Amino acid sequence: MDTTTIVIVLAALVTISIAIIVLSQMREKARIERARKVTAQEDAYNRAQRLLSEIPGQYLTTDLKLLLIKRMEEACSDLVALKANLPVKKWQDSTLQLKTQILEKQDSRAPVKIDSPEKSTYVKELLQNLFKMIEGMHKSGRIDAGSAKKNLKYVLFLVHKTHADLHVFQARDYVRQNQIRKAIHAYHLASTEMGKSRDNPLAMKAVKSFRTRIKELEALSNEGRDTASAESASKLDREWDTFLHDDEWKKKADYDD
């Protein structure tokens, strides 16, 4: 075998080796990218499911529930296309069943009291994640601008309400302890939080009710009346517990007094 032949053979071997290495790297890169996409969609499904199950029941409107369902459905569809080794069929069946319940108004979720700073912080974190999810769905073209704007505005309102919930709980506790001045301050804080959603008629109705409650407590404080009188002075506390799903509040919020 002459020198030229040897060089050609060696060059061919080197070329083949390089091609094999490049092909192997491309396959590994594709495998890694596929695994990344599978993980991303699995995380998207689990995140939407977590928000649906852990956000307080009184906060979730039908629109928000269906948005979360939509994100779960999309994640499942992408996982099917990626041929993920996950129980996607089971997820799709349970998601469809839940969607049917929501559309038929059979999905009832218990309200959750925001009665500690820790719980308030946790719910706020859930709502922030929901906000980011809706933003992401809008940017990717999954939902239109009108739907995104409406739901993002409502989620911000819920964040403010979460803080107000905590202040109302603290105010009630102060009333029970006959610490009326502290209760008044807590109601002022609740009013300030709801005032951040000035474009929401329901929030403005709550602000008016808080101001009424503050006046009642100021009168009780000046008259030196006892805790029992303070607790019975207003219906606000009972109304606040059903604030987001009480028809009377919503009817009253449809117009200005």
Beta strands, then each sheet from edge to edge (+ up, - down):
end
